[in-house]
Amino acid sequence: MTARAKVLLIDGSNVVHAVFGFWPETREQQNLAAEDFIAALSDWTDRQTDWDVEVVFDGGTRPLGASRTPPDLRVVFSGHASADDVILERARALRYFQKRVTIVTWDRALAQSAREEEAKVLDPQSLWRAVSSGARLGGWGAK
């Protein structure tokens, strides 16, 4: 991962659910939905020049089938912790290193905690519109 000033932290399971409108019942279906999201995000991240992107999924490590992810995209799993806790801890660490953090989530409690940590919050649909159209995120994370 490069050392860019802006970092996008994505609540993976939450955003996949928001983007696709459902959360599949089986682990296999969940992995397929996550793979589709990561594939689209990989293409989009490849074209971004000012963001490092980290996606945090709940649970243990599992292969998501992404054959190629750009160096500015990192996919992690929360293990026994919640993805929310991992995201907030990462936001604190990044803020310590004077990074501008934007957290993508639909979760109200995580969004409130993110704001308390001086992170910006972006809703999943706004991210997905940018990913789907290839657009840049513009001013998100600028302050």
SEFITI-168170 format. One record per atom (N, C-alpha, C): z, x, y; atom name; residue in three letters. Coordinates in nm, 2 decimals, padded with zeros to 4 digits, always signed. Example, Ala and Ser with C-alpha at 12.3 -4.5 7.8 and 13.67 -1.06 7.14 Angstrom:
<pts>
PT     up   east  north at  aa
PT +00.78 +01.32 -00.57  N ALA
PT +00.78 +01.23 -00.45 CA ALA
PT +00.78 +01.32 -00.33  C ALA
PT +00.71 +01.28 -00.22  N SER
PT +00.71 +01.37 -00.11 CA SER
PT +00.79 +01.29 +00.00  C SER
</pts>
This chain:
<pts>
PT     up   east  north at  aa
PT +00.00 +00.08 -00.12  N MET
PT +00.00 +00.00 +00.00 CA MET
PT +00.00 +00.09 +00.12  C MET
PT -00.08 +00.05 +00.22  N THR
PT -00.08 +00.13 +00.35 CA THR
PT +00.04 +00.10 +00.43  C THR
PT +00.06 +00.17 +00.54  N ALA
PT +00.17 +00.15 +00.63 CA ALA
PT +00.13 +00.08 +00.75  C ALA
PT +00.09 -00.05 +00.74  N ARG
PT +00.05 -00.13 +00.86 CA ARG
PT +00.17 -00.19 +00.93  C ARG
PT +00.16 -00.22 +01.05  N ALA
PT +00.27 -00.28 +01.13 CA ALA
PT +00.30 -00.42 +01.09  C ALA
PT +00.21 -00.49 +01.03  N LYS
PT +00.23 -00.64 +01.00 CA LYS
PT +00.23 -00.66 +00.85  C LYS
PT +00.32 -00.73 +00.80  N VAL
PT +00.33 -00.76 +00.66 CA VAL
PT +00.34 -00.91 +00.64  C VAL
PT +00.26 -00.96 +00.55  N LEU
PT +00.26 -01.10 +00.51 CA LEU
PT +00.34 -01.11 +00.37  C LEU
PT +00.45 -01.18 +00.37  N LEU
PT +00.53 -01.20 +00.25 CA LEU
PT +00.50 -01.34 +00.20  C LEU
PT +00.45 -01.36 +00.08  N ILE
PT +00.41 -01.49 +00.03 CA ILE
PT +00.50 -01.53 -00.08  C ILE
PT +00.55 -01.65 -00.07  N ASP
PT +00.63 -01.72 -00.17 CA ASP
PT +00.54 -01.77 -00.27  C ASP
PT +00.50 -01.69 -00.37  N GLY
PT +00.39 -01.71 -00.46 CA GLY
PT +00.39 -01.85 -00.53  C GLY
PT +00.49 -01.88 -00.61  N SER
PT +00.50 -02.00 -00.68 CA SER
PT +00.49 -02.12 -00.59  C SER
PT +00.56 -02.12 -00.47  N ASN
PT +00.57 -02.22 -00.38 CA ASN
PT +00.43 -02.24 -00.31  C ASN
PT +00.36 -02.14 -00.28  N VAL
PT +00.23 -02.15 -00.21 CA VAL
PT +00.12 -02.20 -00.31  C VAL
PT +00.13 -02.15 -00.44  N VAL
PT +00.03 -02.20 -00.54 CA VAL
PT +00.05 -02.35 -00.55  C VAL
PT +00.17 -02.39 -00.56  N HIS
PT +00.20 -02.54 -00.57 CA HIS
PT +00.14 -02.61 -00.45  C HIS
PT +00.17 -02.56 -00.33  N ALA
PT +00.12 -02.63 -00.21 CA ALA
PT -00.03 -02.63 -00.20  C ALA
PT -00.09 -02.52 -00.23  N VAL
PT -00.24 -02.50 -00.22 CA VAL
PT -00.31 -02.59 -00.32  C VAL
PT -00.27 -02.59 -00.45  N PHE
PT -00.34 -02.66 -00.55 CA PHE
PT -00.28 -02.81 -00.57  C PHE
PT -00.17 -02.84 -00.50  N GLY
PT -00.12 -02.98 -00.51 CA GLY
PT -00.04 -03.01 -00.63  C GLY
PT -00.01 -02.92 -00.71  N PHE
PT +00.07 -02.94 -00.83 CA PHE
PT +00.12 -02.81 -00.88  C PHE
PT +00.22 -02.82 -00.97  N TRP
PT +00.26 -02.70 -01.04 CA TRP
PT +00.25 -02.73 -01.19  C TRP
PT +00.16 -02.66 -01.26  N PRO
PT +00.13 -02.69 -01.40 CA PRO
PT +00.26 -02.68 -01.48  C PRO
PT +00.26 -02.76 -01.59  N GLU
PT +00.37 -02.77 -01.68 CA GLU
PT +00.39 -02.65 -01.77  C GLU
PT +00.28 -02.59 -01.82  N THR
PT +00.30 -02.48 -01.91 CA THR
PT +00.28 -02.35 -01.84  C THR
PT +00.34 -02.25 -01.90  N ARG
PT +00.33 -02.11 -01.85 CA ARG
PT +00.19 -02.07 -01.84  C ARG
PT +00.11 -02.10 -01.94  N GLU
PT -00.03 -02.06 -01.94 CA GLU
PT -00.11 -02.13 -01.82  C GLU
PT -00.08 -02.25 -01.80  N GLN
PT -00.14 -02.32 -01.68 CA GLN
PT -00.09 -02.26 -01.55  C GLN
PT +00.03 -02.23 -01.54  N GLN
PT +00.09 -02.17 -01.42 CA GLN
PT +00.02 -02.04 -01.39  C GLN
PT +00.01 -01.96 -01.50  N ASN
PT -00.06 -01.83 -01.48 CA ASN
PT -00.20 -01.84 -01.44  C ASN
PT -00.28 -01.94 -01.49  N LEU
PT -00.42 -01.96 -01.45 CA LEU
PT -00.42 -02.00 -01.30  C LEU
PT -00.34 -02.09 -01.26  N ALA
PT -00.34 -02.12 -01.12 CA ALA
PT -00.30 -02.00 -01.03  C ALA
PT -00.20 -01.93 -01.07  N ALA
PT -00.16 -01.81 -01.00 CA ALA
PT -00.28 -01.70 -01.00  C ALA
PT -00.35 -01.69 -01.11  N GLU
PT -00.46 -01.60 -01.11 CA GLU
PT -00.57 -01.64 -01.02  C GLU
PT -00.60 -01.77 -01.01  N ASP
PT -00.70 -01.82 -00.91 CA ASP
PT -00.66 -01.78 -00.77  C ASP
PT -00.53 -01.81 -00.74  N PHE
PT -00.48 -01.78 -00.61 CA PHE
PT -00.49 -01.63 -00.58  C PHE
PT -00.45 -01.54 -00.67  N ILE
PT -00.45 -01.40 -00.65 CA ILE
PT -00.59 -01.35 -00.63  C ILE
PT -00.69 -01.40 -00.71  N ALA
PT -00.83 -01.36 -00.70 CA ALA
PT -00.88 -01.39 -00.56  C ALA
PT -00.86 -01.51 -00.51  N ALA
PT -00.90 -01.55 -00.38 CA ALA
PT -00.83 -01.46 -00.27  C ALA
PT -00.70 -01.44 -00.29  N LEU
PT -00.63 -01.36 -00.19 CA LEU
PT -00.67 -01.22 -00.19  C LEU
PT -00.71 -01.17 -00.31  N SER
PT -00.76 -01.03 -00.32 CA SER
PT -00.89 -01.01 -00.24  C SER
PT -00.98 -01.10 -00.25  N ASP
PT -01.11 -01.10 -00.17 CA ASP
PT -01.08 -01.10 -00.03  C ASP
PT -00.99 -01.19 +00.01  N TRP
PT -00.95 -01.20 +00.16 CA TRP
PT -00.88 -01.08 +00.21  C TRP
PT -00.78 -01.03 +00.13  N THR
PT -00.71 -00.91 +00.17 CA THR
PT -00.80 -00.79 +00.19  C THR
PT -00.90 -00.78 +00.11  N ASP
PT -00.99 -00.67 +00.12 CA ASP
PT -01.06 -00.66 +00.25  C ASP
PT -01.07 -00.78 +00.32  N ARG
PT -01.14 -00.78 +00.45 CA ARG
PT -01.04 -00.78 +00.57  C ARG
PT -00.91 -00.78 +00.54  N GLN
PT -00.82 -00.78 +00.65 CA GLN
PT -00.79 -00.63 +00.69  C GLN
PT -00.78 -00.60 +00.81  N THR
PT -00.76 -00.46 +00.86 CA THR
PT -00.62 -00.44 +00.92  C THR
PT -00.55 -00.55 +00.94  N ASP
PT -00.42 -00.52 +01.00 CA ASP
PT -00.30 -00.58 +00.93  C ASP
PT -00.31 -00.62 +00.80  N TRP
PT -00.20 -00.68 +00.73 CA TRP
PT -00.18 -00.61 +00.60  C TRP
PT -00.06 -00.58 +00.56  N ASP
PT -00.02 -00.56 +00.42 CA ASP
PT +00.02 -00.69 +00.37  C ASP
PT -00.01 -00.72 +00.24  N VAL
PT +00.02 -00.85 +00.18 CA VAL
PT +00.10 -00.83 +00.06  C VAL
PT +00.21 -00.90 +00.04  N GLU
PT +00.30 -00.90 -00.08 CA GLU
PT +00.32 -01.04 -00.12  C GLU
PT +00.29 -01.07 -00.25  N VAL
PT +00.31 -01.20 -00.31 CA VAL
PT +00.43 -01.18 -00.41  C VAL
PT +00.53 -01.27 -00.39  N VAL
PT +00.65 -01.27 -00.48 CA VAL
PT +00.65 -01.40 -00.56  C VAL
PT +00.64 -01.38 -00.69  N PHE
PT +00.65 -01.49 -00.79 CA PHE
PT +00.79 -01.50 -00.85  C PHE
PT +00.84 -01.62 -00.88  N ASP
PT +00.96 -01.63 -00.95 CA ASP
PT +00.95 -01.59 -01.09  C ASP
PT +01.06 -01.53 -01.15  N GLY
PT +01.06 -01.50 -01.29 CA GLY
PT +01.02 -01.36 -01.32  C GLY
PT +01.00 -01.34 -01.45  N GLY
PT +00.97 -01.20 -01.51 CA GLY
PT +00.83 -01.16 -01.49  C GLY
PT +00.81 -01.04 -01.50  N THR
PT +00.67 -00.98 -01.49 CA THR
PT +00.58 -01.04 -01.60  C THR
PT +00.46 -01.07 -01.56  N ARG
PT +00.36 -01.12 -01.65 CA ARG
PT +00.22 -01.08 -01.60  C ARG
PT +00.13 -01.06 -01.69  N PRO
PT -00.01 -01.03 -01.64 CA PRO
PT -00.07 -01.15 -01.58  C PRO
PT -00.14 -01.13 -01.47  N LEU
PT -00.20 -01.25 -01.41 CA LEU
PT -00.35 -01.23 -01.41  C LEU
PT -00.40 -01.13 -01.48  N GLY
PT -00.54 -01.12 -01.51 CA GLY
PT -00.63 -01.07 -01.39  C GLY
PT -00.56 -01.04 -01.28  N ALA
PT -00.64 -00.99 -01.17 CA ALA
PT -00.70 -00.85 -01.21  C ALA
PT -00.83 -00.84 -01.22  N SER
PT -00.89 -00.71 -01.26 CA SER
PT -00.88 -00.61 -01.15  C SER
PT -00.88 -00.66 -01.03  N ARG
PT -00.88 -00.56 -00.92 CA ARG
PT -00.80 -00.63 -00.80  C ARG
PT -00.71 -00.55 -00.75  N THR
PT -00.64 -00.60 -00.63 CA THR
PT -00.66 -00.48 -00.53  C THR
PT -00.68 -00.52 -00.40  N PRO
PT -00.70 -00.41 -00.30 CA PRO
PT -00.57 -00.34 -00.28  C PRO
PT -00.57 -00.22 -00.22  N PRO
PT -00.45 -00.14 -00.20 CA PRO
PT -00.35 -00.21 -00.11  C PRO
PT -00.40 -00.30 -00.03  N ASP
PT -00.31 -00.37 +00.07 CA ASP
PT -00.25 -00.50 +00.02  C ASP
PT -00.26 -00.52 -00.11  N LEU
PT -00.21 -00.64 -00.18 CA LEU
PT -00.12 -00.60 -00.29  C LEU
PT +00.00 -00.65 -00.29  N ARG
PT +00.10 -00.61 -00.39 CA ARG
PT +00.16 -00.74 -00.45  C ARG
PT +00.16 -00.75 -00.58  N VAL
PT +00.21 -00.87 -00.65 CA VAL
PT +00.34 -00.83 -00.73  C VAL
PT +00.45 -00.90 -00.70  N VAL
PT +00.58 -00.86 -00.76 CA VAL
PT +00.64 -00.99 -00.82  C VAL
PT +00.73 -00.97 -00.91  N PHE
PT +00.81 -01.08 -00.97 CA PHE
PT +00.95 -01.06 -00.95  C PHE
PT +01.02 -01.17 -00.93  N SER
PT +01.16 -01.17 -00.89 CA SER
PT +01.26 -01.13 -01.00  C SER
PT +01.22 -01.14 -01.12  N GLY
PT +01.31 -01.11 -01.23 CA GLY
PT +01.41 -01.22 -01.24  C GLY
PT +01.54 -01.17 -01.25  N HIS
PT +01.65 -01.27 -01.26 CA HIS
PT +01.69 -01.33 -01.12  C HIS
PT +01.65 -01.27 -01.02  N ALA
PT +01.68 -01.32 -00.88 CA ALA
PT +01.58 -01.43 -00.85  C ALA
PT +01.61 -01.50 -00.74  N SER
PT +01.51 -01.60 -00.69 CA SER
PT +01.41 -01.53 -00.61  C SER
PT +01.29 -01.58 -00.60  N ALA
PT +01.18 -01.52 -00.52 CA ALA
PT +01.23 -01.53 -00.37  C ALA
PT +01.30 -01.63 -00.33  N ASP
PT +01.35 -01.65 -00.20 CA ASP
PT +01.44 -01.53 -00.16  C ASP
PT +01.53 -01.49 -00.25  N ASP
PT +01.62 -01.38 -00.22 CA ASP
PT +01.54 -01.25 -00.21  C ASP
PT +01.45 -01.23 -00.30  N VAL
PT +01.37 -01.11 -00.30 CA VAL
PT +01.29 -01.10 -00.16  C VAL
PT +01.23 -01.21 -00.12  N ILE
PT +01.15 -01.22 +00.00 CA ILE
PT +01.24 -01.19 +00.12  C ILE
PT +01.36 -01.25 +00.13  N LEU
PT +01.44 -01.22 +00.24 CA LEU
PT +01.49 -01.08 +00.25  C LEU
PT +01.53 -01.02 +00.13  N GLU
PT +01.57 -00.89 +00.13 CA GLU
PT +01.46 -00.79 +00.17  C GLU
PT +01.34 -00.82 +00.13  N ARG
PT +01.22 -00.74 +00.17 CA ARG
PT +01.20 -00.75 +00.32  C ARG
PT +01.21 -00.88 +00.37  N ALA
PT +01.20 -00.90 +00.52 CA ALA
PT +01.30 -00.82 +00.60  C ALA
PT +01.42 -00.81 +00.55  N ARG
PT +01.52 -00.73 +00.62 CA ARG
PT +01.49 -00.58 +00.62  C ARG
PT +01.44 -00.53 +00.50  N ALA
PT +01.41 -00.39 +00.49 CA ALA
PT +01.29 -00.36 +00.58  C ALA
PT +01.19 -00.45 +00.58  N LEU
PT +01.07 -00.43 +00.67 CA LEU
PT +01.11 -00.43 +00.81  C LEU
PT +01.20 -00.52 +00.85  N ARG
PT +01.24 -00.53 +00.99 CA ARG
PT +01.31 -00.40 +01.03  C ARG
PT +01.39 -00.35 +00.94  N TYR
PT +01.46 -00.22 +00.97 CA TYR
PT +01.36 -00.11 +01.00  C TYR
PT +01.24 -00.11 +00.94  N PHE
PT +01.14 -00.01 +00.96 CA PHE
PT +01.04 -00.06 +01.07  C PHE
PT +01.09 -00.16 +01.15  N GLN
PT +01.02 -00.21 +01.26 CA GLN
PT +00.88 -00.27 +01.23  C GLN
PT +00.87 -00.33 +01.12  N LYS
PT +00.75 -00.41 +01.08 CA LYS
PT +00.76 -00.55 +01.13  C LYS
PT +00.65 -00.61 +01.16  N ARG
PT +00.64 -00.75 +01.20 CA ARG
PT +00.61 -00.83 +01.07  C ARG
PT +00.70 -00.92 +01.04  N VAL
PT +00.69 -00.99 +00.91 CA VAL
PT +00.66 -01.14 +00.93  C VAL
PT +00.57 -01.19 +00.85  N THR
PT +00.54 -01.33 +00.85 CA THR
PT +00.55 -01.38 +00.70  C THR
PT +00.63 -01.48 +00.69  N ILE
PT +00.66 -01.53 +00.55 CA ILE
PT +00.58 -01.66 +00.54  C ILE
PT +00.51 -01.67 +00.43  N VAL
PT +00.43 -01.79 +00.40 CA VAL
PT +00.51 -01.87 +00.29  C VAL
PT +00.55 -01.99 +00.33  N THR
PT +00.62 -02.08 +00.24 CA THR
PT +00.62 -02.22 +00.29  C THR
PT +00.64 -02.31 +00.20  N TRP
PT +00.66 -02.46 +00.22 CA TRP
PT +00.81 -02.49 +00.22  C TRP
PT +00.89 -02.40 +00.17  N ASP
PT +01.03 -02.42 +00.14 CA ASP
PT +01.10 -02.42 +00.28  C ASP
PT +01.17 -02.53 +00.31  N ARG
PT +01.23 -02.54 +00.44 CA ARG
PT +01.35 -02.44 +00.45  C ARG
PT +01.43 -02.43 +00.35  N ALA
PT +01.55 -02.34 +00.35 CA ALA
PT +01.50 -02.20 +00.37  C ALA
PT +01.40 -02.16 +00.30  N LEU
PT +01.35 -02.02 +00.31 CA LEU
PT +01.29 -02.00 +00.45  C LEU
PT +01.22 -02.10 +00.50  N ALA
PT +01.16 -02.09 +00.64 CA ALA
PT +01.27 -02.07 +00.74  C ALA
PT +01.38 -02.15 +00.73  N GLN
PT +01.49 -02.13 +00.82 CA GLN
PT +01.56 -02.00 +00.81  C GLN
PT +01.58 -01.95 +00.69  N SER
PT +01.64 -01.82 +00.67 CA SER
PT +01.55 -01.71 +00.72  C SER
PT +01.42 -01.73 +00.71  N ALA
PT +01.32 -01.63 +00.76 CA ALA
PT +01.33 -01.62 +00.91  C ALA
PT +01.34 -01.73 +00.98  N ARG
PT +01.35 -01.73 +01.12 CA ARG
PT +01.48 -01.67 +01.17  C ARG
PT +01.58 -01.69 +01.09  N GLU
PT +01.71 -01.62 +01.12 CA GLU
PT +01.70 -01.47 +01.11  C GLU
PT +01.61 -01.42 +01.02  N GLU
PT +01.58 -01.28 +01.00 CA GLU
PT +01.47 -01.23 +01.10  C GLU
PT +01.44 -01.31 +01.20  N GLU
PT +01.34 -01.28 +01.30 CA GLU
PT +01.20 -01.26 +01.24  C GLU
PT +01.17 -01.33 +01.13  N ALA
PT +01.04 -01.33 +01.08 CA ALA
PT +00.96 -01.46 +01.13  C ALA
PT +00.83 -01.45 +01.14  N LYS
PT +00.75 -01.57 +01.17 CA LYS
PT +00.73 -01.64 +01.03  C LYS
PT +00.70 -01.77 +01.04  N VAL
PT +00.67 -01.85 +00.92 CA VAL
PT +00.54 -01.91 +00.94  C VAL
PT +00.46 -01.91 +00.83  N LEU
PT +00.33 -01.97 +00.83 CA LEU
PT +00.32 -02.07 +00.71  C LEU
PT +00.27 -02.18 +00.73  N ASP
PT +00.26 -02.28 +00.62 CA ASP
PT +00.15 -02.24 +00.53  C ASP
PT +00.16 -02.28 +00.40  N PRO
PT +00.06 -02.24 +00.30 CA PRO
PT -00.08 -02.29 +00.33  C PRO
PT -00.10 -02.41 +00.39  N GLN
PT -00.23 -02.46 +00.42 CA GLN
PT -00.30 -02.38 +00.52  C GLN
PT -00.23 -02.32 +00.62  N SER
PT -00.29 -02.24 +00.72 CA SER
PT -00.34 -02.11 +00.66  C SER
PT -00.26 -02.05 +00.57  N LEU
PT -00.30 -01.93 +00.50 CA LEU
PT -00.43 -01.96 +00.41  C LEU
PT -00.42 -02.07 +00.34  N TRP
PT -00.53 -02.11 +00.25 CA TRP
PT -00.66 -02.13 +00.33  C TRP
PT -00.65 -02.19 +00.44  N ARG
PT -00.77 -02.21 +00.53 CA ARG
PT -00.83 -02.08 +00.57  C ARG
PT -00.75 -01.98 +00.60  N ALA
PT -00.79 -01.85 +00.64 CA ALA
PT -00.86 -01.78 +00.52  C ALA
PT -00.79 -01.79 +00.40  N VAL
PT -00.84 -01.73 +00.28 CA VAL
PT -00.97 -01.79 +00.24  C VAL
PT -00.98 -01.92 +00.24  N SER
PT -01.10 -02.00 +00.20 CA SER
PT -01.22 -01.97 +00.29  C SER
PT -01.19 -01.95 +00.41  N SER
PT -01.30 -01.93 +00.51 CA SER
PT -01.33 -01.78 +00.54  C SER
PT -01.24 -01.70 +00.49  N GLY
PT -01.26 -01.55 +00.52 CA GLY
PT -01.21 -01.52 +00.66  C GLY
PT -01.14 -01.61 +00.73  N ALA
PT -01.10 -01.59 +00.87 CA ALA
PT -00.98 -01.49 +00.87  C ALA
PT -00.96 -01.43 +00.99  N ARG
PT -00.84 -01.35 +01.01 CA ARG
PT -00.73 -01.45 +01.05  C ARG
PT -00.61 -01.40 +01.04  N LEU
PT -00.49 -01.48 +01.07 CA LEU
PT -00.46 -01.47 +01.22  C LEU
PT -00.53 -01.39 +01.29  N GLY
PT -00.51 -01.39 +01.44 CA GLY
PT -00.38 -01.34 +01.48  C GLY
PT -00.31 -01.42 +01.56  N GLY
PT -00.18 -01.37 +01.62 CA GLY
PT -00.06 -01.38 +01.54  C GLY
PT -00.07 -01.43 +01.41  N TRP
PT +00.05 -01.45 +01.33 CA TRP
PT +00.11 -01.31 +01.31  C TRP
PT +00.24 -01.30 +01.34  N GLY
PT +00.31 -01.18 +01.32 CA GLY
PT +00.30 -01.09 +01.44  C GLY
PT +00.24 -01.13 +01.55  N ALA
PT +00.22 -01.05 +01.66 CA ALA
PT +00.35 -01.02 +01.74  C ALA
PT +00.45 -01.10 +01.72  N LYS
PT +00.58 -01.08 +01.79 CA LYS
PT +00.69 -01.06 +01.69  C LYS
</pts>
